[in-house]
């Protein structure tokens, strides 16, 4: 049963921390093999589920310390039909994976949620293609058809919302938003940007937000930025009140540099916390705050301290 689908607390000023970069933690820190960077493989074994539980357990006290809620993101970024098919899985497998991922988060929420620490369950949806390269973008109609399968499954679970992370282009974001609208579940659209603050297509962030809103009747509940460093997007946030969430990379390297890196660049957690503090001062509408690639509980602790100081 959904709890917050009709009343997302982050839309009413409640601050939510997120976790960090689960995939990079598992691969680089814990030595777990995730074929095609698909974290849902963790659901397939008792060891994987135990690792996930231990991982999420690190963030719960950080949210309590910061006086925030927690956005629980499912391990389904690579659980759309094209990616599951590449891994030799069927459509039924795809549906089961998405349902199991939300069921896991339900158990986390049931064990740890309090009135002071609300926990919103988000069904994570990723791009059909590479998260850094738009390649040959789908049309909006193609994107709606493609993403409807996964979003339809997630809409039938206890997920409160959809988070469409690492979107590289507007047609896919438009189609995905329409699929969520048709399924009756709120969606946050999160674009990734290059070092110049523009989408990988070269479009400005402001224009991308305006285009998606115009094509969907302001369909997204809000917009976000993820998989980029604050130094890449701080200027692009100006004049964009529809952006309410940030999941930042630990590293200030470009996407191309990160793609070619053989070791994890985990940046400086304290510095990242300071950068979030500055962003919160300049953009008080931000309510969803956390990490992406290279970040872990150390970074989220510093982000939480910034949120607490800004309260």
URBELRA-V569139 format. One record per backbone hydrogen bond with DSSP energy under -0.5 kcal/mol. CO is the residue of the C=O (numbers start at 1). NH is the residue of the N-H. If there is no record, write none. Layout:
CO:NH / CO:NH
This chain:
4:7 / 8:11 / 9:12 / 9:14 / 10:13 / 15:69 / 16:289 / 17:71 / 19:291 / 20:22 / 21:25 / 22:26 / 23:27 / 24:28 / 24:29 / 25:29 / 25:30 / 26:32 / 32:34 / 34:37 / 35:38 / 37:39 / 38:41 / 39:42 / 40:43 / 41:44 / 42:45 / 45:49 / 46:50 / 47:51 / 48:52 / 49:53 / 50:54 / 51:55 / 52:56 / 53:57 / 54:58 / 55:58 / 56:59 / 56:60 / 57:61 / 59:63 / 60:64 / 61:65 / 62:66 / 63:67 / 63:68 / 69:17 / 70:72 / 70:120 / 71:73 / 72:122 / 74:76 / 76:79 / 77:126 / 80:83 / 80:84 / 81:85 / 82:86 / 83:87 / 84:89 / 85:88 / 90:94 / 91:95 / 92:96 / 93:97 / 94:98 / 95:99 / 96:100 / 97:101 / 98:102 / 99:103 / 100:104 / 101:105 / 102:106 / 103:107 / 104:108 / 105:109 / 106:110 / 107:111 / 108:112 / 109:113 / 117:114 / 118:70 / 118:120 / 120:72 / 120:122 / 121:160 / 121:161 / 122:74 / 122:124 / 123:163 / 125:165 / 135:137 / 139:143 / 140:144 / 141:145 / 142:146 / 143:147 / 144:148 / 145:149 / 146:149 / 146:150 / 147:151 / 148:152 / 149:153 / 150:154 / 151:155 / 152:156 / 153:156 / 154:157 / 154:159 / 161:123 / 162:164 / 162:188 / 163:125 / 163:165 / 164:190 / 167:192 / 168:201 / 169:173 / 170:174 / 171:175 / 172:176 / 173:177 / 174:178 / 175:179 / 176:180 / 177:181 / 178:182 / 179:183 / 180:184 / 180:185 / 181:184 / 186:162 / 187:189 / 187:221 / 187:222 / 188:164 / 188:190 / 189:191 / 189:224 / 190:167 / 191:226 / 194:197 / 197:205 / 198:194 / 199:202 / 203:199 / 204:208 / 205:209 / 206:210 / 207:211 / 208:212 / 209:213 / 210:214 / 211:215 / 212:216 / 213:217 / 213:218 / 222:189 / 223:244 / 223:245 / 224:191 / 225:247 / 228:249 / 229:232 / 229:233 / 230:234 / 233:237 / 235:238 / 237:240 / 240:243 / 242:223 / 242:244 / 244:287 / 244:288 / 245:225 / 246:290 / 247:227 / 248:292 / 254:258 / 255:259 / 256:260 / 257:261 / 258:261 / 264:266 / 268:272 / 269:273 / 270:274 / 271:275 / 272:276 / 273:277 / 274:278 / 275:279 / 276:280 / 277:281 / 278:282 / 279:283 / 283:286 / 287:16 / 287:289 / 288:246 / 289:18 / 290:248 / 292:21 / 292:295 / 293:250 / 295:21 / 296:299 / 296:300 / 297:301 / 298:302 / 299:303 / 300:304 / 301:305 / 302:306 / 303:307 / 304:308 / 305:309 / 306:310 / 307:311 / 308:311
